[in-house]
């Protein structure tokens, strides 16, 4: 870890409440100086980018924490993306 605080997000694109909560969290984390990253392939990346999240491939990031907003399938997708690392 390089000392910079970085949080990754995986968000279910079909759940508006999950997206809304993720946008709120991104704004709060960015205000606190924490870099937030959403996978560049994520369907909600535009909404999260408008709140301050960066687009990147999550497996290429040195994440301190990965947060998942969605259900079981979203959690599995996040686990699979981390498995590549």
C-alpha positions in Angstrom: 0.0 0.0 0.0 1.4 3.4 -1.0 -0.1 5.4 1.9 -2.9 7.0 -0.2 -6.3 6.0 0.9 -8.3 4.4 -2.0 -11.7 2.8 -1.9 -13.2 0.8 -4.7 -16.9 0.5 -5.4 -19.0 -2.1 -7.2 -22.6 -1.1 -7.7 -25.6 -3.0 -9.1 -26.7 -1.0 -12.1 -30.3 -2.0 -11.9 -30.9 -0.8 -8.3 -31.5 2.9 -8.1 -31.3 3.0 -4.3 -27.8 1.3 -4.4 -26.6 3.9 -7.0 -28.0 6.8 -4.9 -26.3 5.5 -1.7 -23.1 5.0 -3.6 -23.1 8.5 -5.0 -23.7 9.9 -1.5 -20.8 7.9 -0.1 -18.5 8.9 -3.0 -19.2 12.6 -2.3 -18.5 12.1 1.4 -15.3 10.1 0.9 -14.0 12.6 -1.7 -14.7 15.5 0.7 -12.6 13.6 3.3 -9.7 13.3 0.9 -10.2 9.6 0.1 -9.8 8.6 -3.5 -12.7 6.5 -4.8 -12.6 4.3 -7.8 -15.3 2.6 -9.8 -14.6 0.0 -12.5 -14.5 1.6 -15.9 -16.9 -1.1 -17.2 -19.5 -0.4 -14.5 -22.8 0.8 -15.9 -23.2 3.4 -13.1 -19.7 4.8 -13.5 -21.0 8.1 -15.0 -23.2 8.8 -11.9 -20.4 8.0 -9.6 -17.9 10.0 -11.6 -20.1 13.1 -11.3 -19.8 12.7 -7.5 -16.0 12.5 -7.7 -15.1 8.8 -8.4 -12.3 8.0 -10.8 -12.7 5.4 -13.6 -10.2 2.6 -13.5 -9.9 -1.2 -13.7 -10.3 -2.2 -10.1 -7.8 -5.0 -10.2 -5.1 -2.5 -11.1 -5.7 -0.4 -8.0 -4.1 -0.6 -4.6 -7.4 -0.6 -2.7 -7.7 -0.2 1.0 -11.3 -1.2 0.9 -13.9 -2.5 -1.7 -17.5 -1.7 -1.0 -20.4 -3.5 -2.7 -23.8 -1.9 -3.3 -26.3 -4.5 -4.5 -27.2 -8.1 -3.7 -25.6 -11.5 -3.8 -24.8 -11.3 -7.5 -23.1 -8.0 -7.1 -21.0 -9.4 -4.2 -20.0 -12.4 -6.4 -19.1 -10.1 -9.3 -16.8 -8.1 -6.9 -15.2 -11.2 -5.6 -14.6 -12.5 -9.1 -12.9 -9.2 -10.1 -10.6 -9.4 -7.0 -9.8 -13.0 -7.9 -7.9 -11.8 -11.0 -5.4 -10.2 -8.7 
